[in-house]
Every structure is written in C-alpha cells, then in structure tokens.
Amino acid sequence: MARLLDSLLAPGGTLIVTVPFSVPFHNDPIDTYFRPTPEEVAALFPSYAVTATAIVKSTTYGQDLIREKANLPLTFLKTIWRLSKVWKGWRMYLHMNHRLLWIFRPYRMTCVALRKPSH
C-alpha cells in the first residue's frame, strides 16, 4: 500500500495517513489487526519528511450506542444474547463480546502527515 501511495503522489506532495491504533476488531471493510504507532507508519515511507504525528482519541463504543438511539433496544438484546453464549467456548465468547471493552475506552487513531521529496 505504501508503494502504491508513493506512486500516486506528486513530488513535493503531502500525504496524510490515518490507521487504527486502539480499536476493537471490525469486519467492515477489513481488519488486519495492523495497529501501528506514528513511527511505524513513518517507517513505511523512509524518504519522506514527517511533518506531524498524533494519536487522536475518538468516541467510545458507549457514545456510539447512545448516538444510535433508534438501534439501542435491538443492540441491547443482541448484546444480552451474545453474553449468554458461554457454551461457545472461551475464545469464541471473548471474540463475540470484545467490543464491550470499548464501552468507556475511546478509540484511538494514528495520524501521520508526510511530505514527499521534491526531486
């Protein structure tokens, strides 16, 4: 992906890269479990100058649920159903209920601004 982005960006251009840093597993559109630090993202573009980095806090799962008030009753029922499935085995049980760890913990995203050399 880094090579593709490099090939698309004109010399002297700025590239803004944002990736998950601390978020629950998500299927949509795909989750590779890649949760790099700003330094790890910058290392993917070794010839670029880093102009800014940050790990930005976002909402929590709890805040997302409150914002989606219309879906709250159905989400509540689905959550109770998933919490009751202890017979699925410990690994599956944790996987099904993993998002609950983010009820109060904010999601965090890695953000890096890079400038491509102008030569």
C-alpha positions as CSV (number, residue, x, y, z in Angstrom):
1,M,0.0,0.0,0.0
2,A,2.9,2.4,0.8
3,R,4.4,1.8,-2.6
4,L,1.1,2.5,-4.3
5,L,0.5,5.7,-2.4
6,D,4.1,6.8,-3.2
7,S,3.5,6.2,-6.9
8,L,0.3,8.3,-6.9
9,L,1.7,11.3,-5.0
10,A,3.5,14.0,-7.0
11,P,7.0,15.1,-5.8
12,G,6.7,17.7,-3.0
13,G,3.2,16.5,-2.2
14,T,1.8,15.9,1.3
15,L,0.4,12.5,2.3
16,I,-1.9,12.1,5.3
17,V,-2.1,8.6,6.6
18,T,-4.6,7.5,9.3
19,V,-4.9,4.0,10.6
20,P,-6.4,2.4,13.7
21,F,-4.2,2.4,16.8
22,S,-6.5,1.1,19.5
23,V,-9.9,-0.1,18.3
24,P,-11.9,-3.2,18.6
25,F,-11.8,-5.8,15.8
26,H,-14.1,-4.8,12.9
27,N,-15.1,-6.8,9.9
28,D,-16.1,-3.8,7.7
29,P,-14.4,-3.4,5.4
30,I,-11.5,-5.5,6.6
31,D,-9.4,-5.7,9.8
32,T,-5.8,-6.9,9.5
33,Y,-5.0,-6.2,13.2
34,F,-2.4,-3.7,12.0
35,R,-2.3,-1.1,14.8
36,P,1.0,0.9,14.1
37,T,2.4,3.8,16.0
38,P,3.2,7.0,14.2
39,E,6.8,6.0,14.0
40,E,5.9,2.6,12.4
41,V,3.8,4.4,9.8
42,A,6.6,6.9,9.0
43,A,9.0,4.0,8.6
44,L,6.8,2.8,5.7
45,F,7.9,6.0,3.8
46,P,11.6,6.2,4.6
47,S,12.4,9.0,2.0
48,Y,9.5,11.2,3.2
49,A,9.9,14.0,5.8
50,V,7.5,13.7,8.7
51,T,5.7,17.0,9.3
52,A,3.2,16.0,12.0
53,T,2.2,12.9,14.0
54,A,-0.5,12.3,16.6
55,I,-2.5,9.6,18.2
56,V,-6.1,11.0,18.2
57,K,-8.8,10.0,20.6
58,S,-12.3,9.4,19.1
59,T,-15.6,8.2,20.6
60,T,-16.2,5.2,22.8
61,Y,-18.5,2.3,21.9
62,G,-20.8,3.6,24.6
63,Q,-21.0,7.0,22.9
64,D,-21.7,5.4,19.6
65,L,-24.5,3.4,21.1
66,I,-26.1,6.5,22.6
67,R,-25.8,8.3,19.3
68,E,-27.7,5.5,17.6
69,K,-30.7,5.7,19.9
70,A,-33.1,4.1,17.3
71,N,-31.0,0.9,17.3
72,L,-30.3,0.8,21.1
73,P,-33.1,-1.7,22.0
74,L,-32.0,-4.2,19.3
75,T,-28.3,-3.7,20.1
76,F,-29.1,-4.3,23.8
77,L,-31.0,-7.5,23.0
78,K,-28.2,-8.7,20.7
79,T,-25.6,-8.0,23.5
80,I,-27.6,-9.9,26.1
81,W,-27.8,-12.8,23.6
82,R,-24.1,-12.8,22.9
83,L,-23.3,-12.6,26.7
84,S,-25.4,-15.6,27.3
85,K,-23.5,-17.8,24.8
86,V,-20.9,-19.2,27.3
87,W,-21.3,-22.7,25.7
88,K,-19.5,-21.4,22.6
89,G,-16.1,-21.8,24.3
90,W,-13.9,-19.2,25.9
91,R,-12.2,-17.9,22.7
92,M,-15.5,-17.5,20.8
93,Y,-17.1,-15.9,23.8
94,L,-14.4,-13.3,24.1
95,H,-14.5,-12.7,20.3
96,M,-18.3,-12.2,20.3
97,N,-18.1,-9.7,23.3
98,H,-14.8,-8.0,22.6
99,R,-16.4,-4.6,21.6
100,L,-17.8,-4.3,25.2
101,L,-14.2,-3.5,26.3
102,W,-14.7,-0.2,24.5
103,I,-17.9,0.9,26.3
104,F,-15.9,3.6,28.2
105,R,-12.5,3.4,26.4
106,P,-12.0,5.8,23.5
107,Y,-11.0,4.5,20.1
108,R,-7.6,5.9,19.1
109,M,-6.3,6.5,15.6
110,T,-2.7,7.0,14.4
111,C,-2.3,10.1,12.2
112,V,0.8,11.0,10.2
113,A,1.5,13.8,7.8
114,L,4.4,13.2,5.4
115,R,6.0,15.3,2.7
116,K,7.4,13.5,-0.4
117,P,10.8,14.7,-1.5
118,S,10.5,17.2,-4.4
119,H,13.4,15.8,-6.5
